[in-house]
Amino acid sequence: MKEEKLYQLLNKMTVEEKIGQLIQVAGETFLMDNVEVSTGPLKNLGLSNEMLYNVGSILNIVGTEKIRKVQEEFREKFLL
């Protein structure tokens, strides 16, 4: 990506989106059934569903099937 396009992208992002890109969460969070922010590890981190939408990376997921499952769950929960 050229520097100019990078700056254009960064200028389009909100502060919340930029901060979200700095957040990393454990992949197990997304592999649990019926993940709710009100309980469990997400509550301990203080992340809302809105913040999860902007998460920059998901850690500790190995294998095609698990990665695909996390991607599908993310799409179902956060993308309309």
ChimeraX commands (.cxc) that place a marker at each C-alpha (Angstrom):
marker #1 position 0.00,0.00,0.00 radius 0.5
marker #1 position 1.37,3.37,-0.95 radius 0.5
marker #1 position 1.87,5.92,1.79 radius 0.5
marker #1 position -0.75,8.29,0.38 radius 0.5
marker #1 position -3.43,5.58,0.36 radius 0.5
marker #1 position -2.47,4.60,3.88 radius 0.5
marker #1 position -3.02,8.16,5.10 radius 0.5
marker #1 position -6.36,8.30,3.28 radius 0.5
marker #1 position -7.47,5.12,5.05 radius 0.5
marker #1 position -6.31,6.36,8.45 radius 0.5
marker #1 position -8.12,9.67,7.94 radius 0.5
marker #1 position -11.37,7.80,7.24 radius 0.5
marker #1 position -11.13,5.75,10.45 radius 0.5
marker #1 position -12.75,6.92,13.67 radius 0.5
marker #1 position -10.75,7.14,16.89 radius 0.5
marker #1 position -12.65,4.07,18.14 radius 0.5
marker #1 position -11.64,2.10,15.04 radius 0.5
marker #1 position -7.99,3.11,15.42 radius 0.5
marker #1 position -7.93,2.11,19.10 radius 0.5
marker #1 position -9.72,-1.13,18.30 radius 0.5
marker #1 position -6.99,-2.11,15.88 radius 0.5
marker #1 position -4.58,-2.13,18.85 radius 0.5
marker #1 position -6.67,-4.69,20.76 radius 0.5
marker #1 position -5.86,-8.40,20.62 radius 0.5
marker #1 position -8.19,-11.03,22.10 radius 0.5
marker #1 position -7.82,-14.76,22.66 radius 0.5
marker #1 position -9.51,-16.84,20.02 radius 0.5
marker #1 position -11.31,-18.99,22.58 radius 0.5
marker #1 position -13.50,-15.96,23.20 radius 0.5
marker #1 position -14.97,-16.31,19.73 radius 0.5
marker #1 position -15.24,-20.11,19.86 radius 0.5
marker #1 position -17.55,-20.13,22.89 radius 0.5
marker #1 position -21.24,-20.59,22.19 radius 0.5
marker #1 position -23.44,-17.58,22.87 radius 0.5
marker #1 position -20.65,-15.18,23.76 radius 0.5
marker #1 position -22.01,-12.38,25.87 radius 0.5
marker #1 position -20.01,-9.41,27.06 radius 0.5
marker #1 position -21.87,-9.32,30.37 radius 0.5
marker #1 position -19.97,-12.38,31.63 radius 0.5
marker #1 position -16.71,-14.22,31.16 radius 0.5
marker #1 position -13.40,-13.02,29.76 radius 0.5
marker #1 position -14.87,-10.16,27.76 radius 0.5
marker #1 position -16.35,-8.62,30.89 radius 0.5
marker #1 position -12.95,-8.83,32.58 radius 0.5
marker #1 position -11.43,-6.95,29.64 radius 0.5
marker #1 position -14.19,-4.36,29.67 radius 0.5
marker #1 position -14.98,-4.86,25.97 radius 0.5
marker #1 position -18.40,-4.17,24.56 radius 0.5
marker #1 position -19.83,-5.81,21.44 radius 0.5
marker #1 position -19.12,-2.56,19.60 radius 0.5
marker #1 position -15.46,-2.72,20.64 radius 0.5
marker #1 position -15.18,-6.34,19.49 radius 0.5
marker #1 position -16.20,-5.26,16.01 radius 0.5
marker #1 position -12.98,-3.23,15.78 radius 0.5
marker #1 position -10.57,-5.79,17.30 radius 0.5
marker #1 position -7.28,-5.81,15.40 radius 0.5
marker #1 position -6.34,-9.45,15.85 radius 0.5
marker #1 position -7.46,-12.72,17.35 radius 0.5
marker #1 position -4.75,-14.89,18.90 radius 0.5
marker #1 position -4.19,-18.60,19.53 radius 0.5
marker #1 position -6.35,-19.99,16.75 radius 0.5
marker #1 position -4.66,-22.79,14.85 radius 0.5
marker #1 position -6.00,-24.80,11.96 radius 0.5
marker #1 position -8.19,-24.04,9.01 radius 0.5
marker #1 position -11.42,-25.26,10.56 radius 0.5
marker #1 position -11.07,-23.19,13.74 radius 0.5
marker #1 position -10.02,-20.07,11.82 radius 0.5
marker #1 position -12.99,-20.45,9.49 radius 0.5
marker #1 position -15.34,-20.93,12.45 radius 0.5
marker #1 position -14.08,-17.73,14.10 radius 0.5
marker #1 position -14.49,-15.82,10.82 radius 0.5
marker #1 position -18.03,-17.13,10.34 radius 0.5
marker #1 position -19.05,-16.31,13.92 radius 0.5
marker #1 position -17.60,-12.82,13.56 radius 0.5
marker #1 position -19.58,-12.22,10.36 radius 0.5
marker #1 position -22.80,-13.50,11.93 radius 0.5
marker #1 position -22.45,-11.38,15.08 radius 0.5
marker #1 position -20.96,-8.16,13.76 radius 0.5
marker #1 position -21.65,-7.77,10.07 radius 0.5
marker #1 position -25.14,-7.18,8.77 radius 0.5
marker link #1:1,2 radius 0.2
marker link #1:2,3 radius 0.2
marker link #1:3,4 radius 0.2
marker link #1:4,5 radius 0.2
marker link #1:5,6 radius 0.2
marker link #1:6,7 radius 0.2
marker link #1:7,8 radius 0.2
marker link #1:8,9 radius 0.2
marker link #1:9,10 radius 0.2
marker link #1:10,11 radius 0.2
marker link #1:11,12 radius 0.2
marker link #1:12,13 radius 0.2
marker link #1:13,14 radius 0.2
marker link #1:14,15 radius 0.2
marker link #1:15,16 radius 0.2
marker link #1:16,17 radius 0.2
marker link #1:17,18 radius 0.2
marker link #1:18,19 radius 0.2
marker link #1:19,20 radius 0.2
marker link #1:20,21 radius 0.2
marker link #1:21,22 radius 0.2
marker link #1:22,23 radius 0.2
marker link #1:23,24 radius 0.2
marker link #1:24,25 radius 0.2
marker link #1:25,26 radius 0.2
marker link #1:26,27 radius 0.2
marker link #1:27,28 radius 0.2
marker link #1:28,29 radius 0.2
marker link #1:29,30 radius 0.2
marker link #1:30,31 radius 0.2
marker link #1:31,32 radius 0.2
marker link #1:32,33 radius 0.2
marker link #1:33,34 radius 0.2
marker link #1:34,35 radius 0.2
marker link #1:35,36 radius 0.2
marker link #1:36,37 radius 0.2
marker link #1:37,38 radius 0.2
marker link #1:38,39 radius 0.2
marker link #1:39,40 radius 0.2
marker link #1:40,41 radius 0.2
marker link #1:41,42 radius 0.2
marker link #1:42,43 radius 0.2
marker link #1:43,44 radius 0.2
marker link #1:44,45 radius 0.2
marker link #1:45,46 radius 0.2
marker link #1:46,47 radius 0.2
marker link #1:47,48 radius 0.2
marker link #1:48,49 radius 0.2
marker link #1:49,50 radius 0.2
marker link #1:50,51 radius 0.2
marker link #1:51,52 radius 0.2
marker link #1:52,53 radius 0.2
marker link #1:53,54 radius 0.2
marker link #1:54,55 radius 0.2
marker link #1:55,56 radius 0.2
marker link #1:56,57 radius 0.2
marker link #1:57,58 radius 0.2
marker link #1:58,59 radius 0.2
marker link #1:59,60 radius 0.2
marker link #1:60,61 radius 0.2
marker link #1:61,62 radius 0.2
marker link #1:62,63 radius 0.2
marker link #1:63,64 radius 0.2
marker link #1:64,65 radius 0.2
marker link #1:65,66 radius 0.2
marker link #1:66,67 radius 0.2
marker link #1:67,68 radius 0.2
marker link #1:68,69 radius 0.2
marker link #1:69,70 radius 0.2
marker link #1:70,71 radius 0.2
marker link #1:71,72 radius 0.2
marker link #1:72,73 radius 0.2
marker link #1:73,74 radius 0.2
marker link #1:74,75 radius 0.2
marker link #1:75,76 radius 0.2
marker link #1:76,77 radius 0.2
marker link #1:77,78 radius 0.2
marker link #1:78,79 radius 0.2
marker link #1:79,80 radius 0.2
view
